[in-house]
Amino acid sequence: MSKHSRHPPERERIIRYEVRREREIGTMPAIEQFLGLDRARLAALSYALDGPTYTGQRFTGQLTIHRVTYIQGKICLSELIDVIDERVAFRLLHEMRLPRADKMATTTEQFQRELDAIEYMGT
């Protein structure tokens, strides 16, 4: 298949994740875009715990994450993915026990055994 049979780049579908931070004063929310949902969620959790910014703006701690689909550079779909506030961020930060990095290491042999087991399940 040749490269030229493909649709022009402006016809491609692009997906971005928007973190929308609600402001206390009631003005438009601050919006930041991310390429991946994981990065958007991490940013939203950190923003939920923020107080005033260095510019003096105050946010409510209420955030939403939206999956926005663009086709030909125009928004064609926006879906609500998550609603996060300071309570969610606080509970996650204080109640979730994260594994230690040194406990997550695996040997090459162990990794190969796991891959072999997955391959065996597929046959």
C-alpha positions in Angstrom: 0.0 0.0 0.0 1.5 3.4 -1.0 1.8 6.3 1.3 -0.3 8.4 -1.1 -3.5 6.4 -0.6 -3.8 7.6 2.9 -6.0 10.4 3.9 -4.3 13.8 4.2 -3.1 14.7 7.7 -5.9 17.3 8.3 -8.4 14.4 8.1 -6.8 12.4 10.8 -8.5 12.0 14.2 -6.6 13.4 17.2 -7.5 12.7 20.8 -6.4 15.0 23.6 -7.3 14.9 27.3 -8.3 18.2 28.9 -8.0 19.0 32.6 -10.5 21.8 33.4 -9.8 23.6 36.7 -12.8 25.5 38.0 -12.1 29.0 39.4 -13.6 30.4 42.5 -14.8 33.7 41.0 -16.9 31.9 38.4 -15.0 32.8 35.3 -14.1 30.3 32.6 -12.2 27.3 33.8 -8.4 27.0 33.2 -7.9 24.3 30.6 -4.7 22.3 30.1 -4.3 19.6 27.4 -2.4 16.3 27.7 -1.6 13.6 25.2 -2.4 10.7 27.6 -5.0 10.0 30.2 -2.5 9.0 32.9 -0.7 12.4 32.7 -4.0 14.2 32.8 -5.1 12.3 35.9 -1.8 13.0 37.7 -2.0 16.7 36.8 -5.6 16.8 38.0 -4.7 15.1 41.3 -1.9 17.6 42.0 -4.1 20.6 41.0 -6.9 19.4 43.3 -4.6 19.9 46.2 -3.4 23.4 45.1 -4.3 26.6 46.8 -3.8 30.1 45.3 -1.4 30.3 42.3 1.6 32.7 42.1 -0.7 35.0 40.1 -3.2 35.2 42.9 -5.9 33.2 41.1 -7.9 30.8 43.3 -9.3 27.6 42.1 -12.1 25.6 43.7 -10.3 22.2 43.8 -13.0 20.8 41.5 -11.5 19.4 38.3 -12.9 17.5 35.4 -11.1 15.4 32.8 -12.5 15.3 29.3 -11.5 13.2 26.3 -11.7 15.5 23.3 -11.7 14.1 19.7 -10.7 16.4 16.9 -11.3 15.7 13.2 -9.8 18.0 10.7 -8.7 20.3 13.5 -12.3 20.8 14.9 -13.8 19.4 18.0 -16.3 16.7 17.1 -16.7 15.0 20.5 -16.0 15.8 24.1 -16.6 13.1 26.8 -16.4 13.5 30.5 -14.0 10.9 31.9 -13.3 11.9 35.6 -14.5 14.3 38.2 -11.8 14.9 40.9 -11.8 17.2 43.9 -9.6 17.7 46.9 -11.3 14.9 48.8 -10.4 12.4 46.2 -6.8 13.6 45.9 -6.4 13.7 49.7 -7.7 10.1 50.1 -5.5 8.8 47.3 -2.5 10.5 48.7 -3.0 9.3 52.3 -4.7 6.0 52.0 -3.2 4.4 49.0 0.0 2.5 49.7 2.4 2.7 46.7 4.9 -0.1 46.1 8.5 0.6 46.5 10.5 0.8 43.3 13.0 -1.8 44.4 10.2 -4.3 45.1 8.9 -3.9 41.6 12.1 -5.0 39.9 12.0 -8.3 38.0 14.7 -10.5 36.5 14.9 -11.2 32.8 14.3 -14.8 33.5 11.1 -14.1 35.5 9.9 -11.8 32.8 10.5 -14.5 30.2 8.6 -17.1 32.3 5.6 -14.7 32.5 5.7 -14.1 28.7 5.9 -17.9 28.1 2.9 -18.4 30.4 0.9 -15.8 28.4 1.9 -17.4 25.1 0.9 -20.8 26.4 -2.5 -19.5 27.4 -3.1 -18.3 23.9 -2.5 -21.6 22.2 
